[in-house]
């Protein structure tokens, strides 16, 4: 059942299943997944049952992870620490049915309390892995928490350090997620962070249709709360303009992205190539690989094999990028902004 496999690879298994069996969601992206003349009757009954059970598990895990995320944020709040939720759970709330948006880790930001948050989690029974300079891994009752110290790969990269300072300056918000002690980042922060995080995935491995849906639902909900002129200027600074304009083209054509009331542009030049790469998952996945040096090796291999992403879409070619990364690892060991 290729549709089942592809939908899961793209991180939209539950959303696709809900569309197929319930027709409760508008799913413009389905033309990317379904072969011509496809009907639900072509799926064997046994596969339908397996798919429905998988969706039930996704929903169960969503609520479990959400409850544990709230629990650890409550612990930090008792110690005077404010928790910002990034990506997964925060973005799921923009979906028509949040529980169908698959979430894995709980990504959070504690600001200046990064180290103290690690210590408090450990004192409350969590296992701890320092991981790397960007974020630690905290394992709390089966939930993996990525506690971010930095949002971007800033080692040896003056441009990313400037962008990191900007992101940390604009993240403050008083809006809570579902009345919990987890806060949304400001829309200005989240817009740029979503794009720069997605760009890193694109350059070093793959993005998925779920990334594109995240962008679509987020922009459609928050477009009036973002300074798009400032956003575009930061994308130019980050070398992300060609990427975001191609993404906008894909999302307007297939996802229902509405660019009205924004200053966003859509450009088709690289859109087909990016979409083909996304659907074929051409690069080897790095996310979830254990071992820092193994992760670095796989990223380098992907960069070499998929160097068109740098040479055509990014504003630096892959040789420049690899040299900068190597120099950063060698010369910027004690990372500071």
KEKE-3310 file (N, C-alpha, C; in steps of 0.2 Angstrom, whole numbers, plus 5000, padded with zeros to 4 digits):
npx = (5004:5006:5002:5000:5012:5020:5013:5015:5029:5030:5025:5012:5002:4991:4983:4980:4974:4962:4956:4954:4945:4935:4933:4934:4942:4949:4960:4970:4983:4982:4982:4995:4999:4990:4988:4982:4964:4962:4953:4945:4941:4951:4960:4964:4953:4960:4971:4965:4960:4972:4978:4969:4970:4984:4982:4974:4984:4993:4985:4984:4997:5000:4992:4997:5011:5008:5003:5014:5023:5016:5017:5031:5034:5026:5033:5045:5039:5036:5048:5050:5053:5051:5043:5045:5036:5041:5039:5033:5021:5016:5014:5005:4992:4987:4981:4966:4962:4971:4977:4980:4991:5007:5018:5034:5047:5048:5051:5059:5062:5070:5076:5087:5088:5092:5103:5099:5086:5089:5096:5085:5076:5084:5084:5071:5070:5073:5082:5098:5106:5119:5121:5124:5131:5120:5108:5101:5097:5083:5076:5061:5051:5048:5046:5055:5064:5069:5079:5082:5097:5102:5095:5100:5113:5127:5140:5156:5150:5146:5135:5124:5125:5121:5108:5103:5104:5094:5083:5082:5079:5066:5057:5049:5033:5017:5007:4998:4999:4985:4981:4991:5007:5015:5021:5017:5029:5033:5023:5032:5044:5042:5039:5051:5059:5053:5055:5070:5073:5067:5074:5087:5085:5081:5094:5102:5097:5081:5065:5048:5031:5023:5031:5028:5014:5014:5019:5009:4997:5001:5005:4992:4985:4992:4995:4992:4998:5012:5027:5030:5038:5050:5052:5055:5067:5075:5075:5082:5094:5098:5100:5089:5079:5076:5072:5061:5052:5050:5045:5033:5026:5024:5015:5005:4999:4996:4993:4984:4988:4987:4992:4987:4986:4999:5017:5023:5031:5029:5038:5041:5053:5062:5053:5047:5058:5062:5050:5049:5061:5057:5045:5051:5061:5075:5088:5098:5091:5095:5090:5086:5097:5109:5124:5136:5146:5143:5131:5136:5144:5135:5128:5137:5139:5126:5126:5136:5131:5119:5122:5116:5107:5113:5120:5110:5099:5102:5112:5125:5138:5141:5154:5160:5151:5155:5168:5167:5160:5169:5180:5173:5170:5183:5189:5180:5176:5172:5157:5150:5138)
npy = (4994:5009:5022:5023:5020:5031:5042:5041:5042:5055:5061:5063:5054:5051:5062:5061:5049:5052:5061:5052:5043:5049:5062:5074:5084:5098:5093:5098:5094:5080:5077:5076:5063:5053:5041:5043:5042:5036:5027:5025:5012:5004:5001:4988:4980:4975:4983:4995:4994:4992:5004:5013:5009:5013:5027:5029:5026:5036:5047:5044:5045:5058:5065:5060:5064:5078:5080:5076:5086:5097:5094:5094:5108:5114:5110:5117:5130:5131:5134:5147:5148:5151:5143:5141:5134:5126:5123:5107:5103:5116:5121:5112:5116:5125:5118:5110:5099:5096:5084:5076:5080:5074:5072:5073:5075:5086:5102:5115:5131:5140:5152:5162:5153:5140:5131:5129:5124:5111:5106:5106:5097:5085:5083:5080:5067:5065:5059:5064:5071:5080:5082:5093:5109:5117:5112:5103:5085:5079:5066:5062:5053:5045:5054:5064:5078:5092:5104:5120:5129:5137:5143:5141:5135:5141:5140:5146:5155:5170:5177:5168:5170:5183:5182:5173:5181:5190:5182:5178:5190:5193:5183:5184:5182:5183:5174:5159:5141:5133:5137:5132:5131:5132:5143:5151:5156:5172:5177:5183:5178:5164:5163:5166:5156:5144:5144:5144:5133:5123:5125:5121:5107:5104:5107:5098:5085:5080:5089:5087:5084:5087:5098:5108:5109:5114:5126:5132:5132:5139:5152:5156:5158:5167:5178:5192:5196:5198:5206:5207:5213:5215:5201:5197:5204:5198:5185:5187:5191:5178:5170:5163:5167:5162:5149:5150:5157:5148:5138:5144:5144:5131:5128:5137:5131:5118:5116:5126:5138:5155:5170:5183:5199:5198:5201:5192:5182:5171:5159:5150:5144:5135:5127:5114:5106:5105:5100:5088:5082:5082:5073:5061:5059:5060:5061:5054:5051:5061:5065:5058:5049:5041:5047:5060:5061:5052:5058:5070:5065:5059:5070:5077:5068:5069:5082:5083:5074:5080:5092:5102:5109:5118:5125:5130:5134:5139:5153:5150:5140:5122:5119:5131:5131:5119:5121:5132:5126:5116:5124:5131:5121:5118:5130:5138:5133:5135:5141:5157:5170)
npz = (5000:4994:4996:5010:5015:5009:5014:5028:5028:5025:5036:5038:5040:5048:5045:5032:5032:5039:5030:5020:5025:5032:5026:5032:5032:5022:5010:5000:4996:4993:4980:4977:4982:4978:4965:4948:4946:4958:4971:4987:4988:4982:4992:5002:5014:5026:5026:5028:5041:5048:5046:5052:5065:5067:5067:5078:5088:5085:5089:5103:5107:5105:5114:5126:5125:5125:5138:5146:5142:5147:5161:5164:5161:5171:5182:5180:5180:5194:5199:5194:5180:5164:5150:5133:5120:5105:5088:5085:5095:5098:5084:5080:5085:5076:5067:5059:5066:5079:5085:5075:5069:5069:5082:5089:5098:5112:5109:5117:5124:5136:5139:5148:5158:5154:5158:5172:5170:5165:5176:5186:5180:5180:5194:5196:5192:5178:5164:5157:5143:5137:5123:5111:5108:5104:5110:5123:5127:5136:5145:5150:5158:5147:5137:5125:5127:5119:5124:5120:5119:5109:5093:5081:5070:5075:5077:5072:5063:5058:5052:5056:5070:5071:5067:5076:5088:5085:5084:5098:5103:5099:5103:5115:5122:5129:5127:5131:5128:5126:5139:5148:5156:5146:5134:5118:5106:5100:5085:5076:5079:5077:5063:5056:5062:5059:5045:5044:5052:5044:5032:5036:5038:5024:5017:5023:5024:5022:5018:5023:5018:5029:5035:5026:5027:5040:5038:5030:5038:5049:5043:5037:5049:5057:5049:5050:5061:5059:5055:5039:5030:5038:5040:5027:5025:5034:5029:5017:5023:5028:5018:5013:5004:4991:4994:5002:4994:4984:4992:4996:4983:4981:4992:4990:4978:4982:4995:5000:5005:5008:5002:5003:5011:5015:5013:5006:4993:4979:4970:4956:4951:4957:4963:4958:4958:4971:4977:4971:4976:4989:4989:4985:4994:4994:5000:5013:5029:5043:5056:5071:5071:5081:5090:5088:5079:5069:5064:5059:5049:5040:5037:5029:5019:5013:5009:4999:4990:4987:4982:4974:4981:4988:4979:4970:4977:4990:4996:4997:4991:4991:4995:5001:5012:5018:5022:5030:5041:5045:5049:5059:5069:5072:5077:5085:5098:5111:5111:5109:5108)
capx = (5000:5011:5000:5001:5020:5022:5010:5019:5036:5029:5023:5005:4998:4985:4979:4978:4969:4956:4953:4951:4939:4930:4932:4932:4947:4951:4966:4973:4989:4981:4984:5003:5000:4986:4988:4976:4959:4962:4947:4947:4940:4957:4963:4961:4950:4964:4975:4961:4960:4979:4979:4965:4974:4990:4980:4972:4990:4996:4981:4985:5004:4999:4989:5002:5016:5006:5002:5020:5026:5013:5020:5038:5033:5023:5039:5049:5036:5036:5055:5051:5056:5046:5044:5042:5036:5043:5038:5028:5014:5014:5011:4999:4986:4985:4978:4959:4962:4978:4979:4982:4998:5011:5023:5039:5050:5045:5056:5057:5067:5070:5080:5094:5087:5094:5106:5095:5081:5092:5097:5079:5073:5087:5082:5065:5070:5074:5089:5101:5111:5121:5120:5128:5130:5113:5102:5102:5091:5081:5072:5057:5045:5047:5046:5062:5064:5075:5080:5087:5101:5102:5091:5103:5120:5131:5148:5160:5146:5145:5129:5119:5125:5117:5101:5102:5103:5088:5077:5081:5076:5059:5053:5045:5026:5013:5001:4999:4996:4979:4981:4996:5013:5019:5020:5019:5034:5029:5023:5038:5050:5040:5039:5058:5062:5050:5059:5077:5074:5066:5080:5093:5083:5082:5100:5106:5093:5075:5059:5042:5024:5021:5034:5024:5007:5015:5020:5003:4992:5004:5004:4985:4982:4996:4998:4990:5002:5019:5029:5032:5044:5056:5053:5058:5074:5079:5076:5088:5101:5100:5101:5083:5074:5074:5069:5054:5048:5048:5040:5026:5023:5021:5010:4999:4997:4994:4991:4979:4992:4984:4997:4984:4988:5006:5022:5027:5031:5029:5042:5041:5059:5065:5048:5046:5064:5061:5044:5052:5065:5053:5041:5056:5065:5081:5093:5097:5088:5099:5086:5086:5103:5113:5131:5137:5151:5140:5127:5140:5146:5129:5126:5142:5138:5121:5128:5140:5127:5113:5125:5112:5103:5117:5122:5105:5093:5105:5116:5132:5139:5142:5162:5160:5148:5159:5174:5165:5158:5175:5183:5169:5172:5190:5191:5175:5174:5168:5153:5147:5136)
capy = (5000:5014:5028:5022:5021:5038:5047:5040:5045:5063:5064:5065:5047:5052:5067:5058:5043:5056:5063:5047:5039:5054:5068:5080:5090:5099:5090:5099:5090:5073:5076:5074:5057:5048:5040:5045:5037:5032:5028:5022:5005:5001:4999:4982:4981:4973:4989:5000:4993:4993:5012:5016:5007:5017:5034:5029:5026:5043:5052:5043:5047:5065:5067:5058:5069:5085:5080:5076:5093:5102:5092:5097:5115:5115:5109:5123:5136:5132:5137:5153:5147:5152:5138:5142:5128:5127:5117:5102:5104:5123:5122:5107:5120:5129:5113:5109:5093:5096:5078:5072:5082:5069:5076:5068:5078:5092:5107:5121:5137:5142:5158:5162:5147:5134:5126:5128:5119:5105:5103:5104:5091:5079:5083:5077:5060:5064:5057:5070:5070:5086:5082:5097:5116:5120:5110:5096:5081:5077:5061:5063:5048:5042:5060:5067:5085:5096:5110:5124:5135:5142:5140:5140:5132:5147:5139:5149:5158:5177:5178:5165:5173:5189:5180:5171:5187:5193:5177:5178:5197:5194:5178:5185:5182:5181:5169:5152:5136:5129:5139:5128:5135:5133:5149:5152:5161:5177:5175:5186:5173:5158:5163:5165:5150:5139:5144:5143:5126:5119:5126:5117:5101:5104:5107:5092:5079:5081:5091:5083:5088:5090:5104:5112:5110:5118:5133:5134:5133:5145:5159:5157:5160:5172:5183:5199:5197:5197:5211:5203:5217:5213:5194:5196:5206:5193:5179:5189:5190:5171:5167:5159:5169:5157:5143:5152:5159:5141:5134:5148:5142:5124:5128:5140:5127:5112:5116:5131:5144:5161:5175:5189:5202:5197:5203:5186:5181:5164:5159:5143:5142:5129:5123:5107:5102:5104:5096:5081:5080:5080:5067:5055:5058:5058:5061:5050:5055:5062:5065:5051:5045:5042:5048:5066:5061:5049:5063:5074:5061:5058:5077:5079:5064:5072:5089:5081:5070:5084:5099:5107:5113:5124:5129:5133:5137:5143:5158:5148:5134:5117:5120:5136:5129:5114:5124:5136:5122:5113:5130:5133:5116:5118:5137:5141:5127:5138:5145:5162:5175)
capz = (5000:4993:4999:5017:5016:5008:5019:5034:5027:5024:5042:5037:5039:5052:5042:5026:5034:5041:5024:5016:5028:5035:5022:5037:5031:5015:5009:4993:4995:4991:4973:4977:4985:4975:4958:4944:4946:4964:4975:4993:4987:4980:4998:5005:5021:5031:5027:5031:5048:5051:5046:5057:5072:5068:5068:5085:5092:5084:5093:5110:5109:5105:5121:5131:5125:5128:5145:5149:5141:5152:5167:5165:5161:5178:5187:5179:5182:5201:5200:5191:5174:5158:5145:5127:5116:5098:5083:5086:5099:5096:5078:5079:5087:5071:5062:5061:5071:5081:5087:5069:5068:5073:5086:5092:5104:5115:5109:5121:5126:5143:5139:5152:5163:5150:5162:5178:5168:5165:5183:5189:5177:5183:5201:5196:5189:5171:5162:5154:5138:5135:5116:5108:5111:5103:5114:5127:5127:5143:5144:5156:5158:5140:5133:5124:5127:5117:5128:5116:5121:5103:5088:5074:5070:5075:5078:5067:5058:5061:5050:5060:5076:5071:5066:5083:5093:5083:5086:5105:5105:5097:5105:5120:5121:5135:5125:5133:5124:5130:5146:5151:5158:5140:5130:5111:5104:5096:5078:5072:5080:5074:5056:5054:5065:5055:5039:5045:5054:5038:5027:5038:5036:5017:5015:5026:5023:5018:5022:5021:5017:5035:5036:5021:5030:5046:5036:5027:5043:5053:5040:5037:5055:5060:5044:5052:5067:5057:5050:5033:5028:5042:5039:5021:5026:5038:5025:5013:5027:5030:5011:5013:5000:4985:4997:5005:4988:4981:4997:4995:4977:4982:4997:4987:4973:4984:5002:5002:5008:5006:5003:5004:5017:5017:5008:5003:4986:4977:4964:4953:4948:4960:4966:4956:4960:4979:4978:4969:4981:4995:4988:4984:5000:4990:5004:5019:5035:5049:5062:5075:5071:5087:5089:5085:5073:5064:5062:5055:5043:5036:5034:5024:5013:5010:5006:4993:4985:4985:4982:4970:4985:4990:4973:4966:4981:4995:4993:4997:4988:4997:4997:5006:5018:5022:5024:5036:5046:5048:5053:5065:5074:5075:5080:5089:5102:5116:5107:5112:5104)
cpx = (5004:5009:5001:5008:5022:5019:5013:5026:5035:5026:5016:5000:4991:4980:4976:4973:4962:4952:4950:4945:4934:4928:4930:4937:4948:4959:4969:4979:4988:4983:4991:5004:4996:4987:4982:4970:4958:4956:4949:4945:4946:4961:4960:4959:4955:4969:4972:4961:4967:4980:4975:4968:4980:4988:4978:4978:4993:4992:4983:4992:5004:4997:4994:5008:5014:5005:5009:5024:5023:5016:5027:5038:5031:5029:5044:5046:5036:5043:5056:5054:5050:5048:5041:5042:5037:5041:5032:5021:5012:5011:5005:4992:4983:4981:4971:4958:4969:4981:4981:4989:5003:5017:5028:5042:5046:5051:5054:5063:5065:5074:5086:5094:5089:5097:5102:5089:5083:5093:5090:5076:5077:5085:5075:5064:5072:5082:5091:5106:5113:5120:5125:5127:5124:5108:5104:5096:5090:5076:5068:5051:5043:5047:5053:5060:5070:5075:5085:5090:5101:5098:5094:5110:5125:5138:5151:5156:5143:5137:5123:5119:5121:5110:5099:5100:5096:5082:5076:5078:5069:5055:5048:5037:5023:5007:5003:4996:4991:4979:4986:5001:5018:5017:5021:5025:5030:5029:5029:5043:5048:5041:5046:5061:5060:5054:5066:5078:5072:5071:5086:5091:5083:5089:5104:5103:5087:5070:5054:5036:5022:5024:5030:5017:5008:5015:5013:4998:4995:5003:4997:4982:4985:4998:4997:4995:5010:5021:5033:5038:5050:5057:5057:5066:5078:5080:5082:5094:5103:5101:5095:5078:5071:5070:5062:5050:5046:5043:5033:5023:5020:5015:5004:4995:4993:4991:4986:4982:4989:4989:4994:4986:4995:5011:5026:5026:5031:5033:5042:5047:5062:5059:5047:5052:5064:5055:5046:5056:5062:5049:5046:5060:5072:5087:5092:5095:5094:5096:5085:5092:5107:5121:5132:5141:5147:5135:5131:5142:5141:5127:5131:5141:5132:5122:5132:5135:5121:5116:5121:5108:5106:5118:5117:5100:5096:5109:5124:5133:5142:5150:5162:5157:5152:5165:5172:5163:5164:5179:5180:5171:5179:5192:5186:5172:5170:5163:5150:5144:5140)
cpy = (5006:5020:5028:5023:5028:5043:5047:5043:5053:5066:5066:5059:5048:5057:5064:5052:5047:5058:5058:5044:5043:5060:5074:5085:5091:5097:5091:5095:5083:5072:5074:5066:5051:5047:5042:5039:5033:5033:5024:5014:5001:4999:4993:4983:4980:4979:4995:5000:4994:5001:5015:5015:5012:5024:5034:5029:5033:5048:5051:5045:5055:5068:5065:5063:5076:5085:5080:5083:5098:5100:5095:5104:5117:5115:5115:5129:5137:5135:5144:5153:5147:5147:5140:5136:5130:5121:5113:5103:5111:5124:5117:5111:5124:5124:5112:5104:5092:5089:5074:5074:5078:5074:5071:5071:5084:5097:5113:5125:5140:5149:5157:5156:5140:5129:5124:5123:5112:5102:5102:5098:5085:5078:5080:5070:5060:5062:5063:5068:5077:5087:5086:5104:5119:5118:5103:5092:5079:5072:5060:5058:5046:5048:5063:5074:5088:5103:5115:5129:5140:5139:5138:5137:5138:5146:5142:5153:5165:5178:5175:5168:5179:5187:5177:5176:5190:5189:5178:5185:5197:5188:5179:5186:5180:5176:5162:5147:5132:5131:5135:5133:5134:5138:5148:5157:5166:5175:5177:5181:5167:5158:5162:5158:5144:5138:5142:5136:5122:5120:5122:5109:5100:5103:5101:5086:5080:5085:5086:5087:5091:5097:5110:5114:5115:5125:5136:5136:5139:5151:5160:5160:5166:5178:5190:5201:5197:5203:5208:5207:5215:5206:5193:5198:5201:5186:5181:5188:5183:5167:5162:5161:5165:5151:5145:5154:5152:5137:5138:5145:5135:5124:5132:5135:5121:5111:5121:5137:5150:5167:5182:5192:5201:5201:5198:5185:5173:5164:5151:5140:5136:5125:5116:5103:5100:5100:5088:5078:5078:5074:5060:5054:5056:5057:5056:5054:5055:5062:5058:5047:5047:5043:5055:5066:5057:5054:5067:5071:5060:5065:5079:5075:5067:5078:5087:5078:5075:5091:5104:5111:5119:5128:5132:5137:5141:5148:5157:5141:5129:5117:5125:5134:5124:5116:5128:5132:5119:5118:5131:5128:5116:5125:5140:5136:5130:5143:5151:5167:5181)
cpz = (5000:4997:5007:5019:5015:5012:5026:5033:5027:5031:5042:5037:5042:5048:5035:5027:5036:5035:5020:5018:5031:5031:5027:5036:5024:5015:5002:4991:4993:4984:4972:4979:4981:4968:4955:4945:4953:4968:4982:4993:4985:4986:5001:5012:5026:5032:5030:5039:5051:5051:5051:5064:5073:5070:5075:5090:5091:5089:5101:5112:5109:5112:5126:5131:5127:5135:5149:5148:5146:5159:5169:5165:5168:5183:5186:5181:5190:5203:5197:5184:5169:5153:5139:5123:5108:5094:5085:5089:5097:5089:5077:5081:5082:5066:5064:5066:5074:5083:5081:5067:5072:5076:5089:5099:5106:5114:5113:5122:5132:5144:5143:5157:5159:5155:5169:5176:5168:5172:5187:5186:5179:5190:5201:5192:5182:5170:5157:5149:5136:5127:5112:5111:5109:5107:5118:5126:5134:5142:5151:5155:5151:5135:5132:5123:5124:5120:5124:5120:5115:5098:5082:5075:5070:5076:5071:5061:5060:5058:5055:5067:5077:5071:5073:5088:5091:5085:5094:5107:5104:5099:5110:5118:5128:5133:5127:5128:5128:5137:5151:5153:5152:5136:5123:5111:5101:5089:5074:5073:5076:5067:5054:5056:5061:5049:5040:5047:5048:5033:5029:5036:5028:5015:5017:5025:5019:5022:5020:5020:5023:5037:5032:5024:5036:5044:5034:5033:5047:5049:5039:5043:5058:5055:5046:5058:5066:5053:5045:5030:5031:5041:5033:5021:5029:5034:5020:5016:5028:5023:5010:5008:4995:4988:4999:4999:4985:4985:4996:4989:4978:4986:4994:4982:4976:4991:5005:5006:5004:5008:5003:5010:5019:5011:5005:4996:4985:4970:4962:4951:4950:4963:4964:4958:4968:4980:4976:4974:4988:4995:4987:4990:4998:4995:5010:5025:5041:5056:5065:5075:5077:5085:5085:5079:5067:5060:5057:5048:5038:5033:5028:5018:5009:5006:4999:4988:4982:4985:4978:4975:4988:4984:4969:4971:4987:4992:4995:4994:4993:4999:5002:5012:5022:5025:5031:5042:5049:5052:5059:5071:5076:5079:5085:5094:5108:5113:5111:5107:5104)
residu = (UNK:UNK:UNK:UNK:UNK:UNK:UNK:UNK:UNK:UNK:UNK:UNK:UNK:UNK:UNK:UNK:UNK:UNK:UNK:UNK:UNK:UNK:UNK:UNK:UNK:UNK:UNK:UNK:UNK:UNK:UNK:UNK:UNK:UNK:UNK:UNK:UNK:UNK:UNK:UNK:UNK:UNK:UNK:UNK:UNK:UNK:UNK:UNK:UNK:UNK:UNK:UNK:UNK:UNK:UNK:UNK:UNK:UNK:UNK:UNK:UNK:UNK:UNK:UNK:UNK:UNK:UNK:UNK:UNK:UNK:UNK:UNK:UNK:UNK:UNK:UNK:UNK:UNK:UNK:UNK:UNK:UNK:UNK:UNK:UNK:UNK:UNK:UNK:UNK:UNK:UNK:UNK:UNK:UNK:UNK:UNK:UNK:UNK:UNK:UNK:UNK:UNK:UNK:UNK:UNK:UNK:UNK:UNK:UNK:UNK:UNK:UNK:UNK:UNK:UNK:UNK:UNK:UNK:UNK:UNK:UNK:UNK:UNK:UNK:UNK:UNK:UNK:UNK:UNK:UNK:UNK:UNK:UNK:UNK:UNK:UNK:UNK:UNK:UNK:UNK:UNK:UNK:UNK:UNK:UNK:UNK:UNK:UNK:UNK:UNK:UNK:UNK:UNK:UNK:UNK:UNK:UNK:UNK:UNK:UNK:UNK:UNK:UNK:UNK:UNK:UNK:UNK:UNK:UNK:UNK:UNK:UNK:UNK:UNK:UNK:UNK:UNK:UNK:UNK:UNK:UNK:UNK:UNK:UNK:UNK:UNK:UNK:UNK:UNK:UNK:UNK:UNK:UNK:UNK:UNK:UNK:UNK:UNK:UNK:UNK:UNK:UNK:UNK:UNK:UNK:UNK:UNK:UNK:UNK:UNK:UNK:UNK:UNK:UNK:UNK:UNK:UNK:UNK:UNK:UNK:UNK:UNK:UNK:UNK:UNK:UNK:UNK:UNK:UNK:UNK:UNK:UNK:UNK:UNK:UNK:UNK:UNK:UNK:UNK:UNK:UNK:UNK:UNK:UNK:UNK:UNK:UNK:UNK:UNK:UNK:UNK:UNK:UNK:UNK:UNK:UNK:UNK:UNK:UNK:UNK:UNK:UNK:UNK:UNK:UNK:UNK:UNK:UNK:UNK:UNK:UNK:UNK:UNK:UNK:UNK:UNK:UNK:UNK:UNK:UNK:UNK:UNK:UNK:UNK:UNK:UNK:UNK:UNK:UNK:UNK:UNK:UNK:UNK:UNK:UNK:UNK:UNK:UNK:UNK:UNK:UNK:UNK:UNK:UNK:UNK:UNK:UNK:UNK:UNK:UNK:UNK:UNK:UNK:UNK:UNK:UNK:UNK:UNK:UNK:UNK:UNK:UNK:UNK:UNK:UNK:UNK:UNK:UNK:UNK:UNK:UNK:UNK:UNK:UNK:UNK:UNK:UNK)
# end
